[in-house]
Amino acid sequence: MAVGNTVFHTATVDHQLPGPRVDMSAVAYNLQYTKPLVSDLVVQNPPAKPDVQVLAVREHKLVRVNLYGQHPSNASRRLCVIGVGDDQERAEKAANDAWFDYHASVLFTGALCDDGVHKLSIRHQVPGVPAQRAATVGVGYELEYLRPLVEAAVARNLPSVDEYHVVHSGEFTLMRVNLFGQHPLDSHRRVCVGGIADRHYRAKAAAEQAWANYHTSLLLAASALGSV
């Protein structure tokens, strides 16, 4: 593992989402009774050995983990998820969580018709160069050093509107919560994030986690530039 200069890129993740169409900046899952089904899909389709990088972001050394693997039903599609953390353990957790969420998306949208699912292009600010010869399908963060800054930013910028939807995904009935609020660095921009779960209160918790994840992505890049 070699420490490299800080280079950020914007990873654009195409995410399939069940339910009403709306532009979103982040999506998170919080599953209970459907979790074993997603876990089984992950076990059947494990990623390869992690690619670990150490990156210098101003005064911090962060670890980035790339997990490469295949689409669960199309072996010709090479995929990558990225985890960024304070150390390797946290970065691997972030990457594995992103791999799980991607498989949840596949499970809950794979059998739906076009009118029951839509594609989102979600942008993440990621330290390091883009993944090579693979489509990035998820990005996760486990950054303890940034947590106080993120929590303060979220406290100043709470979402102002929430929407609750019952989402039918084949044999599954899920809840989706959309949270709307302002961009943390541009008060003139409105953003939306989503949470998906198999319980109403878990969907709200997932949406709140997506709101925090969105702030983390932006503030990580901003802190690297010294603008926050």
C-alpha angles and dihedrals in degrees: 000000000000126000110236136188116276112266120168126201133180110245111204111206120195105215126188113219130188120222136030118359116256133145111253135186097201139009130196135181130218109182133182119164093017093048095091089056092055091043090054090052090050091049089052091050109035121175123243125261110305121262105223125200131176115215132188112227105182106295094348131084109213130186123227121196122195116198114197124196146130134278107267093239102024114053092186091068112086112205137188135197123192129214123190120193146153089257139004095271093054093043091052090049090052091049094047090049089052090049089051093048091050091053090048088055091050093047095049098043105031096089097039126106121238092265091057099051137038136190123246125196105212120188123213128188105229130180112232133031124306120280112272123243093346138090112247107231102171145014127197135184132207103173115155093176090058096043098092090050092048093046091050091048092049091048089054093044109040117169113262103203133036130191126196122207133178106223122201112207109177107287092352127089111201138175122234124193121195117199120197127196146124129301106260093230100033117043091193093064122082119208136186132205130186140217124198125195144142092245128053096233091047091053089055090049090049091051091050089051090050089052090053092045091053091052090047092055093051097041093048090060093041093050090050088057092047092241095124 
